[in-house]
Amino acid sequence: MLRNEALVALELRALSRSCWLRREMLEALTEVNHRCLGLLAEQALAPGSQGQPALRQVGELWRALDERSRWQAAACPYLLVDACFGEPQRWRWLSGLRVNDAARAPCASFFTVPQTAAVARTVFVYAWSMVLNHPDGAPMVLGIHPDCAGLLGACTVTQAHELAEQGAGWLRPRWLKRVRLWRQMLVAAAQDDMATLERSRMQGQQIMAAEAWDADQSRLRMCTGPGRVPGSSAAN
């Protein structure tokens, strides 16, 4: 019931903004986010987790969410965790390209608790399904770079599961350095403050849109080369 209430509220807001996210997409995304928030709460209780700045500052809020508040926080139109979706250099090995040692080196894992592997599978398979079935919306939902989306979309479902096993260490909360946004969202969800919760969601969407635009511009510059713009032709 709590899950359905959160979904209905999010769907009504999405419809009021003519959002492209359909109900089945919102439902799947909310369930993935709910699992991710559970993972964050578990990690906040793990020994030694206070060494992570984000956990020191908002870990208590992740732990304090009751079931209703967790569904409220989960019901937003973008994924609440990242898996290096904006770092194409980490993904190029999927295409067999040679990469330097720095790109191949594993990044420090944020999550260390047993639930990490299962949640990582959920995140990667959801992301794989999104880039296959809704490629235009994937950047706004996942924050995924076009090159990463292309490589992920070329995977089979078996390969997507294998990627989740290898990339579980890439998983981390989205916007680790934007603690204020996390705090605003979690407090609003806990207090059932829907106006503030909606503002935090809108701010998150604006950030996702800006990041997607930056990724497109960077890719465009790489494709066209310095000093050229799309549609231009060389002088005769």
SULDA-V955387 format. One record per pair of residues at least 6 apart in sequence whose ideal C-beta (glycine too) atoms are under 7 Angstrom apart, sorted by the first residue. I is the first residue (numbers start at 1). J is the second residue. Records with the same first field share a line. If there is no record, write none. Layout:
I=J / J
This chain:
2=67 / 68 / 71
3=71
6=30 / 71 / 72 / 74 / 75
7=26 / 27 / 30 / 75
9=75
10=26 / 30 / 75
11=23 / 26
13=198
14=21 / 26 / 77
19=77
20=137
21=77
25=134
28=126
29=79 / 141
30=74 / 75
32=79 / 122 / 123 / 126
33=74 / 76 / 79 / 80
34=70 / 71 / 74
35=119 / 122
36=80 / 81 / 119
37=62 / 65 / 70 / 73 / 74 / 80
39=111 / 115 / 116 / 119
40=62 / 173
41=62 / 63 / 65
42=113 / 115
43=49 / 55 / 111 / 113
44=55 / 59 / 62 / 63
45=63
46=112 / 113
49=55 / 59
50=56
52=110
54=173 / 176 / 179
57=179
58=179 / 182 / 183 / 186
61=183 / 186 / 187
62=186
64=190
65=73 / 186 / 189 / 190
69=189 / 190
72=189 / 197
73=185 / 186 / 189
76=201 / 204
77=141 / 201 / 205
78=140 / 141 / 204 / 205 / 208
79=141 / 142 / 174
80=173 / 174
81=123 / 171 / 172 / 173 / 174
82=143 / 172 / 174
83=123 / 124 / 167 / 170 / 171
84=90 / 170
85=142 / 143 / 144 / 145 / 148
86=143 / 145 / 211 / 215
88=145 / 147 / 148
89=99 / 103
90=103
91=147 / 148 / 151
92=99 / 103
93=99 / 104
94=151
95=151
106=169
107=169 / 170
109=169
110=171 / 172
111=171
116=168 / 171
117=168
120=164 / 167 / 168 / 171
121=161 / 164
123=171
124=160 / 163 / 164 / 167
125=160 / 161 / 164
127=142 / 144 / 152
128=152 / 155 / 160
130=138 / 141 / 142
131=138 / 144 / 149 / 152 / 153
132=153
135=149
138=144 / 149
139=212
140=208 / 209 / 212
143=174 / 208 / 211
145=215
146=215 / 216 / 219
147=219
155=163
175=181
181=200 / 203 / 204
184=196 / 200
185=197 / 200
188=196 / 197 / 200
189=197
220=230
224=230
